[in-house]
């Protein structure tokens, strides 16, 4: 069983991301299943990444693109009623700016948190993802129920392997944006708990052991793929609720690249539950 992180549910140590992780940083991650780095990307980098996703959004909507390498693009509407992309798969394949950040020394340094041979999965799973949450009456992406990222391995018919999800925050994100909620230590849970502790995506209820990740634009938060987490709905609507995060998967195991001929993974049928 996991033990709750011994600190308040809104405060925890934050670190600086350099070219090499310290023993303290590695130890914190191994114990808690997540780690938060402040100011890992500059304001200019964040601005450039947002601009590149907006260009990509315009291109996909104009061209009527629905899937990338078999993975559906999730569409919705913003506070002005304009069509937007809520979930961008394989973003780094379409943006040199995103690719440059993903392959930078500071992101490469995070591979030490996994066994030897880990890699950044730019063309595997769903690639580098950008999620755009906004709370409006027409939005299809306002929150995300409890889940673990490692469940995808089961749908691929694979053994669950250690993985990282490296989140770069493109907007400030705290309780006013809903925010990421994690349950520290659950990366050490057994398989039964991973499968059945919560109803995947359908359960949005607060957990007494959950912790709010309070992040600023440019922060990087890394979480173990086996940890329970959710995204709460913002209490605000419209632009005040906007929350954009880019997720970089770091994985180990057999190399399984995607292509235009790839079929849609079964777990994407659960996307209908994410509103």
C-alpha positions in Angstrom: 0.0 0.0 0.0 1.1 3.6 -0.6 1.7 6.2 2.1 0.5 9.7 1.7 3.3 12.3 1.2 4.0 13.9 4.6 3.2 17.5 3.8 0.2 19.6 3.1 -2.0 18.9 0.1 -1.0 22.2 -1.5 2.7 22.5 -0.7 5.6 20.3 -1.5 9.3 20.8 -2.5 9.9 22.2 -6.0 13.3 21.8 -7.8 15.4 23.2 -10.6 15.9 21.2 -13.7 19.4 21.2 -15.1 21.5 18.9 -17.3 21.7 16.3 -14.6 19.4 15.3 -11.7 20.7 15.2 -8.2 20.4 12.3 -5.9 17.9 14.2 -3.8 15.7 14.7 -6.9 15.9 11.1 -7.9 15.1 10.0 -4.3 12.1 12.3 -4.1 10.7 11.0 -7.4 11.3 7.3 -6.5 9.4 7.8 -3.2 6.5 9.9 -4.3 6.0 9.1 -8.0 6.2 12.7 -9.1 8.6 15.7 -9.1 8.0 19.4 -9.9 10.6 21.6 -11.6 10.0 25.3 -11.5 10.8 27.5 -14.5 12.2 24.7 -16.7 11.2 26.6 -19.9 11.5 30.3 -20.5 8.5 32.6 -21.3 9.7 32.8 -24.9 9.9 29.0 -25.3 6.3 28.7 -23.9 5.1 31.5 -26.2 6.7 29.8 -29.2 5.2 26.4 -28.4 1.7 27.8 -28.0 2.0 29.6 -31.3 3.1 26.4 -33.1 0.1 24.5 -31.7 -2.2 27.2 -32.9 -0.7 27.0 -36.4 -1.1 23.2 -36.3 -4.7 23.6 -35.0 -5.6 25.8 -38.0 -4.0 23.4 -40.4 -5.8 20.3 -39.1 -9.2 22.0 -38.9 -8.8 23.5 -42.4 -7.7 20.2 -43.9 -10.3 18.2 -42.0 -7.7 16.0 -40.4 -9.3 13.6 -37.9 -6.5 11.2 -36.9 -2.8 11.1 -36.7 -1.1 7.7 -37.0 -4.4 6.1 -36.0 -4.9 8.3 -32.9 -8.0 10.5 -33.0 -7.7 14.3 -32.6 -10.1 15.6 -30.0 -12.0 18.6 -31.2 -14.3 21.0 -29.3 -15.2 24.7 -29.1 -13.7 27.6 -27.1 -15.5 30.4 -25.2 -16.1 32.2 -28.5 -17.7 29.2 -30.1 -14.8 28.7 -32.4 -13.7 25.2 -33.2 -10.5 24.2 -31.5 -8.3 21.1 -30.9 -8.5 19.9 -27.4 -6.0 17.1 -27.7 -3.1 17.1 -30.2 -1.3 13.7 -30.7 2.2 13.4 -32.1 2.7 17.2 -31.9 6.5 17.1 -32.1 6.3 15.5 -35.6 4.6 18.6 -36.8 6.5 21.3 -34.9 10.2 21.9 -35.0 9.9 24.1 -31.9 8.2 21.3 -29.9 10.7 18.7 -31.2 13.6 20.9 -30.2 12.3 21.2 -26.6 11.5 17.5 -26.4 15.0 16.5 -27.4 16.7 19.2 -25.3 19.4 18.3 -22.7 17.1 19.1 -19.8 14.4 16.7 -21.0 17.0 14.0 -21.8 18.3 14.3 -18.2 15.0 12.9 -16.9 15.6 9.5 -18.5 17.7 8.7 -15.4 14.4 8.2 -13.6 13.8 5.0 -15.6 16.0 1.9 -16.1 18.8 2.1 -18.6 17.6 2.1 -22.3 14.7 4.5 -21.8 13.7 6.7 -24.7 11.4 9.6 -25.6 8.5 8.2 -27.5 7.9 10.8 -30.2 6.5 8.2 -32.7 5.2 5.6 -30.3 1.9 5.4 -28.2 0.3 8.8 -28.8 3.5 10.7 -29.2 4.0 14.1 -27.6 0.5 15.3 -26.6 -0.8 18.8 -26.0 -4.0 19.0 -24.0 -6.1 22.2 -24.1 -8.8 22.3 -21.4 -11.4 25.0 -21.4 -14.7 25.1 -19.4 -17.5 26.2 -21.7 -21.0 24.8 -22.5 -19.6 23.6 -25.8 -16.3 22.2 -24.6 -15.5 18.5 -24.9 -12.5 18.8 -22.6 -13.2 20.3 -19.2 -11.8 17.7 -16.8 -10.4 14.1 -16.8 -11.4 11.5 -14.3 -9.1 9.3 -12.2 -6.7 7.1 -14.3 -3.2 5.8 -14.7 -1.3 6.2 -17.9 0.1 2.6 -17.7 -3.3 1.1 -18.4 -2.5 1.7 -22.1 0.0 -1.1 -21.9 -2.8 -3.6 -21.1 -4.9 -2.4 -24.1 -1.8 -3.0 -26.2 -1.5 -6.5 -24.9 1.8 -5.7 -23.2 3.2 -6.1 -19.8 3.0 -2.9 -17.7 6.3 -1.2 -18.0 7.7 1.8 -16.1 7.1 5.1 -17.9 7.2 8.8 -17.3 4.8 11.5 -18.4 6.7 14.8 -18.6 4.3 17.7 -18.4 5.3 21.2 -19.6 2.8 23.7 -18.4 1.9 26.3 -21.0 -0.5 28.2 -18.7 -0.5 28.8 -15.0 -2.5 25.9 -13.4 -3.8 25.9 -9.9 -7.2 25.2 -8.2 -8.7 28.1 -10.2 -8.0 26.1 -13.4 -9.2 22.8 -11.9 -5.6 21.6 -11.8 -3.8 18.2 -11.8 -4.5 16.1 -8.7 -2.3 13.1 -7.9 -2.1 10.6 -5.2 1.6 10.4 -4.2 3.1 6.9 -3.8 0.4 5.0 -5.8 3.1 4.2 -8.4 4.0 1.4 -6.0 0.5 -0.1 -5.9 -0.2 -3.7 -6.9 -1.8 -4.6 -10.2 -5.2 -5.2 -8.6 -5.3 -1.7 -7.2 -4.2 -0.3 -10.6 -7.0 -2.0 -12.3 -9.8 -1.7 -9.8 -9.1 1.0 -7.2 -11.1 3.6 -9.2 -13.5 3.6 -12.1 -11.3 4.8 -15.0 -12.3 8.3 -16.3 -15.8 8.0 -14.8 -14.7 8.8 -11.3 -14.0 12.6 -10.8 -14.6 12.6 -7.0 -12.0 14.2 -4.6 -9.8 11.7 -2.8 -8.7 12.5 0.7 -5.1 11.6 -0.2 -4.9 13.6 -3.4 -2.5 16.5 -3.9 -3.0 19.6 -6.0 -0.1 20.3 -8.4 0.2 24.1 -8.4 2.2 25.0 -11.4 3.2 28.1 -13.4 3.7 28.4 -17.1 7.1 27.0 -17.9 7.1 24.5 -15.1 7.8 20.8 -15.7 6.0 18.2 -13.6 7.0 14.6 -14.1 4.8 11.7 -13.0 5.2 8.0 -13.0 2.7 6.4 -15.5 1.5 4.0 -12.7 0.3 6.8 -10.4 -3.3 7.7 -10.0 -4.2 11.2 -11.2 -7.0 13.3 -12.5 -7.7 16.8 -13.8 -10.4 18.7 -11.9 -12.9 21.0 -13.6 -12.2 24.7 -13.3 -14.7 26.6 -11.2 -14.5 29.4 -13.8 -15.7 29.4 -17.4 -14.2 30.8 -20.6 -10.7 32.1 -20.9 -10.2 32.2 -17.1 -10.4 28.4 -17.2 -7.9 27.8 -20.0 -5.2 25.2 -19.1 -2.7 23.9 -21.7 -0.1 21.2 -20.9 2.3 19.4 -23.2 3.0 15.8 -22.2 6.2 14.0 -23.3 6.2 10.2 -22.8 9.4 8.5 -21.8 9.3 4.8 -22.0 11.3 1.5 -22.1 10.6 -1.9 -23.7 10.1 -3.0 -27.3 10.2 -0.3 -29.9 6.7 0.0 -31.4 6.5 3.0 -33.8 3.2 4.3 -35.2 2.5 5.2 -38.9 -0.4 6.3 -41.1 -1.4 2.7 -41.4 -1.7 2.2 -37.6 -5.2 1.2 -36.3 -6.9 3.1 -33.5 -6.0 1.7 -30.1 -9.0 0.4 -28.1 -8.5 2.7 -25.2 -9.4 5.7 -27.3 -13.0 4.6 -27.1 -12.8 5.8 -23.5 -12.2 9.4 -24.8 -16.0 9.8 -25.0 -16.0 9.7 -21.2 -13.6 12.7 -21.0 -15.8 15.8 -21.0 
